[in-house]
Amino acid sequence: MMSNFKRLSTGLMAAALVGLTVAPAAFAQLPAHLRDYQLAAPKKSGDVVGPMFNGWIKNDDDSITMIFGFVNQNREEIVDIPLGPNNRLEPAQFDGAQPTHFPVYSRGGFVGLQERGVFAVTVPADMADTEVVWTLSHGGVSYSVPGRATSTAYEMSRDPAAMGSVNPAIRFSATGPEATDREGIYAAPVNAKVGTPVTLTAQVQDRGDRRGYEVQTPFFPVGTEWIMHQGPVGATPVFENPKVTGKDRGETDTQAMSGSGDWTQTTTRVTFSEPGDYVIRLRVDNFMAPDSQFDNQCCWSNAYVPVKVSE
């Protein structure tokens, strides 16, 4: 299963180097796998959507949490791949947590086109040596990536970062469960109708403890973003104010800027144009902290809202 993924990685790296030195006339002489997957000239559409294994965490009970993301190399095409043979996790008991909706990202920096930490699955202690393999097939090409807890280079931690940052907390009710990691929690299902906005609400909290650290930058509250995770092919829900950075939230919420660690409410209204079953992901981050950033997988948490949309 890993062979295609290795070819993808090798092709991308080689193409990046070749693209700097090879004249256009020599392009046709390149092997097919280098012509198809150049980083220098991504296509508007029809390009690769690949699964990514971001890392693993060993839990206190010796279970293993495996974290996954993806890369959509298209410049414009948003890709939908329904759950099934073209979008599957194996063993099958973990299947269904992965996204079916793959937006285009271009963040620059180290991660570039990647969307990291989209979902995670926890493998019980008695299955700790099991590989969880995510396969995506699109445009006639199939790639698989295994999640495995064998390389220390991929091992991650829930311990506080250099200045006390940890994953924020998310909950959907005052007495309900809390999400503090990539695997997250699921809200109770929400019903909606096509064309009628529905309100999604959660409570969020910065759990960082910065006592004893010389933090020079101002304290900012957590940022939030509502994202379509799963849904019908071609569906494009419209969110009201889907993304609020910690800086933006601090400018409008003086209590959130106090650093008290209190819970803050985040809300969006979303309108669906197509009926079907959806899952909306809420990502909560503290990227405004000096020791937290997306590139380094710190520090954010996920939570998910299933929505059933009828005519």
Sequence and secondary structure as in RCSB ss.txt:
>XXXX:A:sequence
MMSNFKRLSTGLMAAALVGLTVAPAAFAQLPAHLRDYQLAAPKKSGDVVGPMFNGWIKNDDDSITMIFGFVNQNR
EEIVDIPLGPNNRLEPAQFDGAQPTHFPVYSRGGFVGLQERGVFAVTVPADMADTEVVWTLSHGGVSYSVPGRAT
STAYEMSRDPAAMGSVNPAIRFSATGPEATDREGIYAAPVNAKVGTPVTLTAQVQDRGDRRGYEVQTPFFPVGTE
WIMHQGPVGATPVFENPKVTGKDRGETDTQAMSGSGDWTQTTTRVTFSEPGDYVIRLRVDNFMAPDSQFDNQCCW
SNAYVPVKVSE
>XXXX:A:secstr
 HHHHHHHHHHHHHHHHHHHH  GGGGGGS HHHHHT SSS  SSS  EEEEEEEEEE TTS EEEEEEEEE  S
S  EE  SBTTEEEESGGGTT S SEE      TTTTTEEEEEEEEEE GGGTT  EEEEEEETTEEEEEEE S 
 GGGB   S  TTS    EEESSTTS EE SSS  B   EEEETTS EEEEEEEE     TTS   S     EEE
EEEEE STT   EESS EE HHHHHHH TTGGG     EEEEEEEE SS EEEEEEEEEE TTSTT BGGGTBSE
EEEEEEEEEE 
